Amino acid sequence: MKKVGITYHPKSQAALGVAEEVRQRLAGRVPELWVASAWDDGAREQHVEGTELIICCGGDGTVLRAARAVIPHPVVLLGINLGRIGFLTEVTAPQFFERADEIVDGGGRIEQRTMIETETIRAGEEMSEHFHALNDVVVGRAAIGRTVQFAVRTDHTTIGSYRADGVIAATATGSTAYSLSVGGPIMHPESREIIVTPVAPHLAPANSIVLPEGARVEIEIAARQQAILSVDGQPDMDLAGGDIVRVQTSEHTARFLRLGSPGDFYVRVGRRLNWLSE
């Protein structure tokens, strides 16, 4: 590899320390190295072009930020787990240093993860800003203790009308995130379906619907209601009655470097959910 980036969670001294160790280990092996906080959008934009691999030191949130930040560049991501969950990260710090030479020599396999794109329609007009998510798009209540009335459509057909805390549209990657916590199914990470799950619907079961690749989901907020849009858990956008949030498969994908077999996903999930012993 000729150009590698290293990002880290800026509020974690452990992540900063590991990032510096990674830089020292790869210095001399990789012609061009750069290091930046996962929250420093400017630094990433400055360096990302031509980068072949970004090593993310932190937790799943650090990886999520990197996946969105590299669009539209075909950069491969490798997560070093320093967080609590680690569904998206691949190795611990000791495992990385043990296999560092193999990694920069092009070892491992590339796993492609579907992303989703969202736009908002207000008063019949598409708003200019589009967002991309690796995990999920959530349309939720704007205030604690107040539910919101939603209509959910796909292919011009209403599939649900809920008074609920929110509605989640998740990727297969996001099936092990918020969607899982409210009873959604676990999907293989390279699946391309979209999962739609209501959050705490009033007087209705919280069943998920799995929609095929290519489906377009529209979530409409009822008149005189207020809601918020959250993309991968990042800063919210205020929504009002009549707004429509449209979600569909993105043309972009997230690329992950995997050092283990495809079956390692099931082992990782089983251990995180206490189905398997460590």
C-alpha positions as CSV (number, residue, x, y, z in Angstrom):
1,M,0.0,0.0,0.0
2,K,1.2,3.5,-0.8
3,K,-1.2,5.7,1.2
4,V,-2.9,4.9,4.5
5,G,-4.9,7.0,6.9
6,I,-5.4,6.6,10.6
7,T,-8.4,8.0,12.5
8,Y,-9.1,7.9,16.2
9,H,-11.9,8.9,18.6
10,P,-10.8,12.3,19.9
11,K,-12.2,11.8,23.4
12,S,-10.4,8.6,24.0
13,Q,-6.8,8.7,25.2
14,A,-6.5,5.0,24.5
15,A,-7.6,5.5,20.9
16,L,-5.1,8.4,20.4
17,G,-2.3,6.2,21.9
18,V,-3.1,3.3,19.6
19,A,-3.3,5.6,16.6
20,E,0.2,6.9,17.4
21,E,1.5,3.3,17.8
22,V,0.0,2.4,14.5
23,R,1.7,5.4,12.8
24,Q,5.0,4.4,14.3
25,R,4.6,0.8,13.2
26,L,3.7,1.6,9.6
27,A,6.3,4.4,9.2
28,G,8.8,3.2,6.7
29,R,6.5,0.5,5.4
30,V,3.9,2.9,3.8
31,P,5.2,5.8,1.7
32,E,2.4,8.2,2.8
33,L,0.7,8.2,6.2
34,W,-1.7,10.6,7.7
35,V,-3.4,10.8,11.1
36,A,-6.6,12.7,12.0
37,S,-9.4,12.8,14.5
38,A,-12.5,11.0,13.4
39,W,-14.3,14.3,14.0
40,D,-12.0,16.4,11.9
41,D,-13.9,16.5,8.6
42,G,-11.5,19.0,7.1
43,A,-8.4,16.9,7.6
44,R,-10.1,13.8,6.2
45,E,-11.3,15.7,3.1
46,Q,-7.7,17.0,2.6
47,H,-6.1,13.6,2.7
48,V,-8.7,11.0,1.6
49,E,-8.1,11.2,-2.1
50,G,-5.8,8.4,-3.1
51,T,-6.0,6.7,0.3
52,E,-6.2,3.0,0.0
53,L,-6.9,2.0,3.6
54,I,-8.1,3.9,6.7
55,I,-7.4,2.3,10.1
56,C,-10.1,3.4,12.6
57,C,-9.0,3.4,16.2
58,G,-12.1,3.5,18.5
59,G,-15.5,1.8,18.4
60,D,-18.3,1.4,15.9
61,G,-19.1,5.1,15.9
62,T,-15.6,5.9,14.7
63,V,-16.0,3.4,11.8
64,L,-19.4,4.8,10.9
65,R,-18.0,8.3,10.6
66,A,-15.2,7.1,8.4
67,A,-17.6,5.1,6.1
68,R,-19.6,8.3,5.4
69,A,-16.5,10.6,5.2
70,V,-14.8,8.6,2.4
71,I,-17.7,8.9,0.0
72,P,-17.3,8.8,-3.0
73,H,-13.7,7.4,-2.8
74,P,-13.3,3.6,-2.8
75,V,-11.3,3.5,0.4
76,V,-11.1,0.3,2.5
77,L,-11.7,0.5,6.3
78,L,-10.2,-1.5,9.1
79,G,-11.5,-1.0,12.6
80,I,-9.4,-1.6,15.8
81,N,-11.8,-2.2,18.6
82,L,-11.4,0.1,21.6
83,G,-15.1,0.5,22.2
84,R,-17.8,-1.6,24.0
85,I,-19.6,-3.4,21.2
86,G,-17.4,-3.8,18.1
87,F,-19.8,-5.2,15.5
88,L,-18.0,-3.2,12.8
89,T,-14.4,-3.5,14.1
90,E,-12.2,-6.4,13.0
91,V,-9.3,-6.7,15.4
92,T,-8.0,-5.7,18.8
93,A,-4.9,-3.6,19.0
94,P,-2.6,-6.6,19.7
95,Q,-4.1,-8.5,16.8
96,F,-3.4,-5.6,14.5
97,F,0.2,-5.3,15.4
98,E,0.7,-9.0,15.0
99,R,-0.6,-8.9,11.5
100,A,0.4,-5.3,10.4
101,D,2.8,-6.5,7.8
102,E,0.3,-8.8,6.2
103,I,-2.3,-6.0,6.1
104,V,-0.1,-3.4,4.3
105,D,1.0,-6.1,1.9
106,G,-2.6,-6.5,0.8
107,G,-3.7,-9.5,2.9
108,G,-7.3,-10.2,3.8
109,R,-10.5,-9.9,1.8
110,I,-12.8,-7.0,1.1
111,E,-16.3,-7.1,2.4
112,Q,-18.8,-4.7,0.7
113,R,-21.6,-3.3,2.9
114,T,-24.7,-1.6,1.5
115,M,-25.4,2.0,2.5
116,I,-28.7,3.9,2.2
117,E,-29.4,7.4,1.0
118,T,-32.0,9.7,2.4
119,E,-33.6,12.9,1.2
120,T,-36.4,15.0,2.6
121,I,-39.4,16.3,0.7
122,R,-41.0,19.4,2.1
123,A,-44.1,21.1,0.6
124,G,-43.6,18.9,-2.5
125,E,-40.0,20.0,-3.1
126,E,-36.9,17.9,-2.5
127,M,-34.5,19.6,-0.1
128,S,-31.0,20.0,-1.4
129,E,-29.1,18.0,1.2
130,H,-28.9,14.2,0.9
131,F,-27.4,12.0,3.6
132,H,-25.8,8.5,3.4
133,A,-26.0,6.0,6.3
134,L,-24.2,2.7,6.9
135,N,-26.4,1.7,9.9
136,D,-29.8,3.4,9.8
137,V,-32.0,6.3,9.3
138,V,-34.4,7.1,12.1
139,V,-37.4,9.3,12.1
140,G,-38.4,9.8,15.7
141,R,-40.3,11.9,18.2
142,A,-39.1,15.4,18.9
143,A,-40.0,15.4,22.6
144,I,-39.9,12.8,25.4
145,G,-43.3,11.3,26.1
146,R,-45.0,12.4,22.9
147,T,-45.6,9.9,20.1
148,V,-45.8,10.8,16.4
149,Q,-48.2,9.7,13.7
150,F,-46.3,8.2,10.8
151,A,-47.4,6.7,7.4
152,V,-44.9,4.3,5.8
153,R,-45.0,3.6,2.1
154,T,-43.1,1.6,-0.4
155,D,-43.8,1.2,-4.2
156,H,-46.7,3.7,-3.8
157,T,-48.4,1.3,-1.2
158,T,-48.9,2.2,2.4
159,I,-47.5,-0.7,4.5
160,G,-48.0,0.9,7.9
161,S,-49.7,3.7,9.8
162,Y,-48.2,4.1,13.2
163,R,-48.5,6.3,16.3
164,A,-45.1,5.5,17.7
165,D,-41.9,6.8,19.1
166,G,-40.3,6.5,15.7
167,V,-39.5,4.4,12.6
168,I,-36.2,2.9,11.7
169,A,-35.0,2.2,8.2
170,A,-31.9,0.0,8.5
171,T,-29.3,-1.7,6.4
172,A,-28.1,-5.2,7.0
173,T,-25.1,-3.6,8.9
174,G,-27.6,-1.6,11.0
175,S,-29.6,-4.8,11.8
176,T,-27.3,-5.3,14.7
177,A,-27.7,-1.7,16.0
178,Y,-30.8,0.2,17.0
179,S,-33.1,-2.1,14.9
180,L,-31.9,-5.1,16.9
181,S,-32.7,-3.4,20.2
182,V,-36.4,-3.0,19.3
183,G,-36.8,-6.6,18.0
184,G,-35.6,-6.3,14.4
185,P,-34.0,-9.3,12.6
186,I,-30.3,-9.9,12.2
187,M,-29.2,-9.9,8.5
188,H,-26.0,-11.1,7.0
189,P,-23.8,-8.0,6.6
190,E,-23.5,-8.3,2.9
191,S,-27.3,-8.5,2.3
192,R,-28.8,-5.6,0.4
193,E,-32.3,-5.5,1.8
194,I,-33.8,-2.6,3.9
195,I,-35.4,-3.3,7.2
196,V,-38.3,-1.1,8.4
197,T,-39.1,-1.3,12.1
198,P,-41.5,0.9,14.1
199,V,-40.3,1.9,17.6
200,A,-42.8,1.3,20.4
201,P,-46.0,1.6,18.3
202,H,-49.1,2.3,20.3
203,L,-51.7,-0.5,20.2
204,A,-49.8,-2.3,17.4
205,P,-47.1,-5.0,17.3
206,A,-43.6,-3.8,16.6
207,N,-43.0,-6.1,13.7
208,S,-40.3,-5.4,11.1
209,I,-40.7,-5.6,7.3
210,V,-37.7,-6.6,5.2
211,L,-37.9,-4.9,1.8
212,P,-35.9,-6.1,-1.3
213,E,-32.9,-4.3,-2.8
214,G,-34.2,-1.4,-4.9
215,A,-37.2,-0.6,-2.8
216,R,-37.9,3.0,-1.9
217,V,-39.3,3.7,1.5
218,E,-41.2,6.9,2.3
219,I,-42.0,8.0,5.9
220,E,-44.5,10.8,6.2
221,I,-45.1,12.8,9.3
222,A,-48.8,13.5,9.9
223,A,-50.1,17.1,9.9
224,R,-49.4,19.2,13.0
225,Q,-46.8,16.8,14.2
226,Q,-43.1,17.4,14.9
227,A,-40.3,14.9,14.5
228,I,-36.5,14.6,14.0
229,L,-34.3,12.8,11.4
230,S,-31.2,11.1,12.6
231,V,-28.6,9.5,10.3
232,D,-26.3,6.9,11.9
233,G,-27.1,8.5,15.3
234,Q,-25.5,11.8,14.2
235,P,-26.9,15.3,14.6
236,D,-30.6,15.6,14.0
237,M,-32.6,17.5,11.5
238,D,-36.0,19.0,12.5
239,L,-39.1,17.7,10.6
240,A,-42.6,19.1,10.6
241,G,-46.0,17.8,9.7
242,G,-46.3,16.8,6.0
243,D,-42.5,16.2,5.6
244,I,-41.6,13.0,3.8
245,V,-38.3,11.2,4.4
246,R,-37.4,9.1,1.5
247,V,-34.9,6.2,1.9
248,Q,-33.4,4.0,-0.8
249,T,-30.2,2.0,-1.4
250,S,-27.2,4.3,-2.0
251,E,-25.0,4.0,-5.0
252,H,-22.1,4.0,-2.6
253,T,-20.9,1.0,-0.5
254,A,-18.7,0.7,2.5
255,R,-15.6,-1.5,2.0
256,F,-14.2,-3.4,5.0
257,L,-10.9,-5.3,5.3
258,R,-11.6,-8.7,6.8
259,L,-8.8,-10.9,8.0
260,G,-11.0,-13.9,9.1
261,S,-13.5,-16.1,7.3
262,P,-17.1,-14.9,6.4
263,G,-18.4,-17.1,9.2
264,D,-16.6,-14.9,11.8
265,F,-19.6,-12.6,11.6
266,Y,-21.8,-15.2,13.3
267,V,-19.2,-15.8,16.0
268,R,-18.9,-12.1,16.7
269,V,-22.7,-11.7,16.9
270,G,-23.1,-14.8,19.1
271,R,-20.5,-13.6,21.5
272,R,-21.8,-10.0,21.7
273,L,-25.3,-11.4,22.4
274,N,-24.1,-14.0,24.8
275,W,-25.2,-16.9,22.6
276,L,-21.6,-18.2,22.7
277,S,-19.0,-18.1,25.4
278,E,-15.8,-16.1,24.7
